[in-house]
Amino acid sequence: MTTSAKLQEIILNLLADMKPHSVREMKTYLEQSGATEYSEGQFAGSINTLLRKKTIIKIDRAIYRLAKESRGVNNMKYCFVVSPIGEEGSEIRLNADKLLKHIINPVCQNCGLNVERVDQINDSDSITQTIIDKLLSADLVIADISGHNPNVFYEMGYRKCTGKPIIHLKCKGEILPFDVNTIRTLEYDLTDLDSVEAIKERLQQTISAISFETADESQENINDKNDNTFSGLLPILYQIQDSIADLKTEISKKDNETLQTIMQTSLNNAAKAESADTIMMKVLLPELLQNPESFSNLMRIAEMANNNKNK
């Protein structure tokens, strides 16, 4: 049993009382049950898997309970179909619908897989977000790369990064671009009934050969790698944060020193500043010396002002 499967089993045992339980309670119960060696990525992945399968529901932030309908839990795997869809009634849509109806659906049902294409999903999220969620969480993705649709190629690459199973289909006779023509691809011909039966048999054999538990382990390893990456980044981020704080302190210190320098300079200049009388004498004296009569008049005015003040 994989780590993820073990975590899910223990979490379901806790939630079997049909009462809400928090993430903290789940982790405590896991520890009490002897499950201590798991990463945050594995725990989060287990919760997401149970949510996707609608085995549990989220009732508040970090609080979950067992879904009522999951008392008889449906353990069927989930297959997400990626293909060109086109407008309603278009040739592209007709081809996509026939491929889904006559090849993919019957084979997946025989293999115990629930099948969905994005246009069949009722979700409040944007189509892009729904596609990304399904590419990340689906047990299997079947991608029809006929027509060289850029969206399909993007989604195919995105799925490839998860390390989880993906099967490629294409219409018979189509030539793939050189950078993807080496991938294993199953060809179909919807105009040839014998060909349809042959591709269904090959597709079923391919699905039957997939080890979904190994795929789950692969996803857990990716989650672990992400955890380790972020764990390694955290000290660096803290170091950057400390450096910024030190820089702010230095800038503040320099600002204070500059302010103190300006204030001291102002005080020094103020100490050296001349009185109003001195400034007046410097301005008036040269003029009065050049004009003695004005000097005499100024003296008389000063004496009169002084006499009035004494009275």
VMD Tcl script that draws the C-alpha trace (Angstrom):
set ca {
  {0.00 0.00 0.00}
  {1.33 3.43 -0.92}
  {1.83 6.14 1.68}
  {-1.01 8.13 0.14}
  {-3.39 5.16 0.24}
  {-2.47 4.48 3.87}
  {-3.10 8.11 4.85}
  {-6.47 8.08 3.10}
  {-7.51 4.89 4.86}
  {-6.65 6.27 8.31}
  {-8.33 9.62 7.62}
  {-11.51 7.82 6.53}
  {-11.45 5.79 9.75}
  {-11.44 9.05 11.71}
  {-14.22 10.58 9.62}
  {-16.37 7.45 9.81}
  {-18.22 8.97 12.79}
  {-19.77 11.44 10.29}
  {-18.60 14.37 12.44}
  {-16.51 17.32 11.23}
  {-12.79 17.04 11.94}
  {-10.02 19.57 11.52}
  {-6.68 19.02 9.83}
  {-5.02 19.15 13.25}
  {-7.29 16.35 14.48}
  {-6.47 14.31 11.40}
  {-2.73 14.68 11.95}
  {-3.11 13.78 15.63}
  {-5.10 10.68 14.67}
  {-2.50 9.74 12.07}
  {0.21 9.96 14.72}
  {-1.86 7.86 17.13}
  {-2.33 5.30 14.36}
  {1.42 5.05 13.81}
  {1.53 7.03 10.57}
  {4.29 9.52 11.24}
  {6.54 9.28 8.19}
  {4.81 11.39 5.56}
  {5.36 14.80 4.01}
  {3.00 17.75 3.87}
  {2.72 17.12 0.14}
  {1.57 13.55 0.72}
  {-0.97 14.68 3.31}
  {-2.34 17.44 1.07}
  {-2.41 15.04 -1.88}
  {-4.41 12.51 0.15}
  {-6.97 15.15 1.14}
  {-7.26 16.36 -2.47}
  {-7.76 12.80 -3.70}
  {-10.58 12.21 -1.22}
  {-12.17 15.52 -2.18}
  {-11.90 14.76 -5.88}
  {-13.52 11.37 -5.38}
  {-16.22 13.12 -3.34}
  {-15.47 10.77 -0.46}
  {-15.14 13.73 1.89}
  {-16.40 17.31 1.74}
  {-14.94 20.56 3.02}
  {-17.32 22.39 5.35}
  {-15.01 25.16 6.53}
  {-11.40 26.22 6.39}
  {-9.30 23.13 7.17}
  {-12.40 21.25 8.41}
  {-13.77 18.18 6.64}
  {-16.31 15.43 7.11}
  {-17.28 12.24 5.35}
  {-19.72 12.74 2.49}
  {-23.08 11.11 3.21}
  {-23.13 9.30 -0.11}
  {-19.66 7.89 0.50}
  {-20.77 5.34 3.10}
  {-20.61 2.99 0.17}
  {-17.50 4.58 -1.32}
  {-17.02 4.49 -5.09}
  {-13.41 3.51 -5.69}
  {-13.51 3.84 -9.48}
  {-10.54 5.58 -11.04}
  {-11.01 8.79 -12.99}
  {-10.07 9.44 -16.62}
  {-9.93 12.95 -18.06}
  {-10.13 13.27 -21.85}
  {-8.19 16.00 -23.64}
  {-9.08 16.62 -27.27}
  {-9.99 19.30 -29.80}
  {-13.66 20.10 -29.15}
  {-14.64 22.85 -31.56}
  {-17.98 24.59 -31.91}
  {-21.27 22.75 -31.52}
  {-22.10 21.00 -34.81}
  {-18.62 21.47 -36.28}
  {-16.69 18.60 -37.85}
  {-14.17 18.80 -35.01}
  {-16.93 18.40 -32.40}
  {-18.52 15.51 -34.30}
  {-15.18 13.70 -34.45}
  {-14.52 14.32 -30.74}
  {-17.98 13.04 -29.78}
  {-17.64 9.90 -31.90}
  {-14.21 9.14 -30.47}
  {-15.56 9.54 -26.95}
  {-18.74 7.54 -27.56}
  {-17.44 4.64 -29.64}
  {-13.90 4.14 -28.36}
  {-12.95 5.89 -25.11}
  {-16.15 5.49 -23.06}
  {-16.74 1.76 -23.62}
  {-13.08 0.88 -23.01}
  {-12.82 2.96 -19.83}
  {-16.04 1.49 -18.47}
  {-14.63 -1.99 -18.98}
  {-11.50 -0.90 -17.09}
  {-13.45 0.62 -14.18}
  {-12.79 4.25 -15.06}
  {-15.16 7.20 -14.87}
  {-14.69 9.41 -17.94}
  {-15.14 13.16 -18.41}
  {-14.29 15.75 -21.03}
  {-14.07 19.38 -19.96}
  {-17.27 20.46 -21.75}
  {-19.19 17.85 -19.74}
  {-18.12 19.26 -16.37}
  {-20.39 21.65 -14.48}
  {-18.04 23.78 -12.40}
  {-18.06 27.35 -11.11}
  {-14.33 27.71 -11.78}
  {-12.99 28.98 -15.09}
  {-12.52 26.38 -17.83}
  {-8.75 26.87 -17.66}
  {-8.67 26.24 -13.91}
  {-10.90 23.19 -14.27}
  {-8.61 21.73 -16.94}
  {-5.51 22.30 -14.81}
  {-7.16 20.71 -11.77}
  {-8.16 17.65 -13.78}
  {-4.74 17.33 -15.40}
  {-3.19 17.31 -11.94}
  {-5.65 15.01 -10.19}
  {-6.93 12.53 -12.80}
  {-5.73 8.94 -12.48}
  {-5.47 8.76 -16.26}
  {-5.51 11.28 -19.11}
  {-6.31 10.27 -22.68}
  {-5.23 12.93 -25.17}
  {-6.32 13.05 -28.80}
  {-3.57 15.01 -30.54}
  {-5.23 14.93 -33.95}
  {-5.28 18.24 -35.78}
  {-2.20 19.56 -33.95}
  {-4.39 21.60 -31.61}
  {-2.09 23.93 -29.58}
  {-4.28 23.70 -26.46}
  {-4.09 19.92 -26.53}
  {-0.30 20.01 -26.90}
  {-0.05 22.43 -23.96}
  {-2.30 20.26 -21.79}
  {-0.37 17.16 -22.84}
  {2.89 18.78 -21.72}
  {1.35 19.96 -18.46}
  {0.16 16.43 -17.70}
  {3.58 15.02 -18.59}
  {5.13 17.14 -15.84}
  {3.00 15.38 -13.21}
  {4.56 12.00 -13.99}
  {1.10 10.41 -14.04}
  {-0.26 8.19 -16.86}
  {-1.25 9.66 -20.20}
  {-2.27 7.83 -23.39}
  {-2.01 9.54 -26.78}
  {-4.42 8.98 -29.65}
  {-4.43 10.37 -33.18}
  {-6.44 10.02 -36.34}
  {-4.95 7.51 -38.76}
  {-2.79 9.05 -41.47}
  {-1.92 12.26 -39.62}
  {1.76 13.17 -39.36}
  {2.85 14.57 -36.02}
  {5.28 17.50 -35.63}
  {8.89 16.37 -35.40}
  {9.28 17.22 -31.71}
  {6.46 14.86 -30.65}
  {6.58 12.24 -33.39}
  {8.56 9.85 -31.19}
  {5.89 9.47 -28.51}
  {3.87 6.28 -28.51}
  {0.51 7.00 -30.14}
  {-2.50 4.79 -30.83}
  {-4.12 5.44 -34.20}
  {-7.87 5.31 -34.78}
  {-10.08 5.41 -37.88}
  {-13.72 6.14 -37.13}
  {-14.72 5.29 -40.70}
  {-13.50 1.69 -40.39}
  {-15.43 -0.52 -37.94}
  {-12.71 -3.17 -37.88}
  {-10.18 -0.46 -37.05}
  {-12.42 0.80 -34.24}
  {-12.56 -2.64 -32.64}
  {-8.79 -3.02 -33.00}
  {-8.03 0.32 -31.34}
  {-10.47 -0.45 -28.52}
  {-8.61 -3.67 -27.82}
  {-5.22 -1.96 -27.87}
  {-6.47 0.88 -25.67}
  {-7.86 -1.57 -23.12}
  {-4.59 -3.49 -23.05}
  {-2.67 -0.25 -22.53}
  {-4.90 0.86 -19.65}
  {-4.76 -2.58 -18.03}
  {-0.96 -2.43 -18.07}
  {-0.88 0.82 -16.09}
  {0.02 0.58 -12.41}
  {-1.98 3.39 -10.85}
  {-0.37 2.84 -7.44}
  {3.04 3.46 -9.01}
  {1.63 6.62 -10.57}
  {0.41 7.75 -7.14}
  {3.88 7.16 -5.74}
  {5.32 9.23 -8.60}
  {3.01 12.10 -7.72}
  {3.98 11.80 -4.06}
  {7.64 12.02 -5.05}
  {6.89 15.19 -7.00}
  {5.09 16.62 -3.96}
  {8.08 15.66 -1.79}
  {10.43 17.34 -4.25}
  {8.33 20.50 -4.13}
  {8.32 20.37 -0.33}
  {12.10 20.02 -0.28}
  {12.49 22.84 -2.79}
  {10.40 25.22 -0.72}
  {12.11 24.05 2.47}
  {15.44 24.93 0.89}
  {14.17 28.30 -0.27}
  {12.78 29.29 3.11}
  {16.15 29.98 4.82}
  {17.22 32.01 1.78}
  {14.01 34.05 1.93}
  {14.54 34.67 5.64}
  {18.12 35.73 4.94}
  {16.92 38.17 2.29}
  {14.31 39.49 4.72}
  {16.98 40.03 7.40}
  {19.24 41.78 4.88}
  {16.43 44.13 3.91}
  {15.78 44.89 7.59}
  {19.50 45.60 8.13}
  {19.54 47.84 5.07}
  {16.54 49.78 6.36}
  {18.32 50.24 9.71}
  {21.47 51.51 7.98}
  {19.46 53.92 5.84}
  {17.61 55.18 8.90}
  {20.92 55.58 10.73}
  {22.42 57.51 7.83}
  {19.32 59.69 7.65}
  {19.61 60.47 11.36}
  {23.30 61.29 10.98}
  {22.54 63.59 8.04}
  {19.77 65.31 9.98}
  {22.04 65.79 12.97}
  {24.75 67.26 10.73}
  {22.30 69.72 9.19}
  {21.01 70.75 12.60}
  {24.53 71.25 13.95}
  {25.50 73.32 10.92}
  {22.42 75.47 11.40}
  {23.25 75.98 15.07}
  {26.82 76.91 14.23}
  {25.65 79.40 11.64}
  {23.13 80.79 14.10}
  {25.89 81.28 16.69}
  {27.94 83.19 14.16}
  {24.99 85.29 13.02}
  {25.32 89.08 13.55}
  {22.82 91.11 15.52}
  {20.31 93.39 13.82}
  {22.18 96.48 15.06}
  {25.44 95.25 13.61}
  {23.85 94.54 10.26}
  {22.20 98.00 10.25}
  {25.50 99.71 11.03}
  {27.23 97.83 8.20}
  {24.56 98.95 5.76}
  {24.06 102.55 6.91}
  {27.55 103.63 7.93}
  {29.06 103.80 4.42}
  {26.07 105.84 3.23}
  {26.14 108.23 6.19}
  {29.86 108.86 5.83}
  {29.34 109.87 2.25}
  {26.46 112.20 3.23}
  {27.19 114.01 6.55}
  {23.95 116.01 6.34}
  {21.90 112.82 6.35}
  {23.93 111.65 9.32}
  {23.06 114.85 11.23}
  {19.37 114.51 10.40}
  {19.40 110.89 11.55}
  {21.03 111.90 14.83}
  {18.36 114.55 15.46}
  {15.59 112.04 14.79}
  {17.23 109.58 17.18}
  {17.50 112.26 19.93}
  {13.85 113.26 19.47}
  {12.78 109.62 19.70}
  {14.84 109.16 22.84}
  {13.38 112.30 24.48}
  {9.83 111.18 23.74}
  {10.61 107.79 25.24}
  {11.94 109.39 28.47}
  {8.81 111.52 28.86}
}
mol new
graphics top color blue
foreach p $ca { graphics top sphere $p radius 0.5 }
foreach p [lrange $ca 0 end-1] q [lrange $ca 1 end] { graphics top cylinder $p $q radius 0.2 }
display resetview
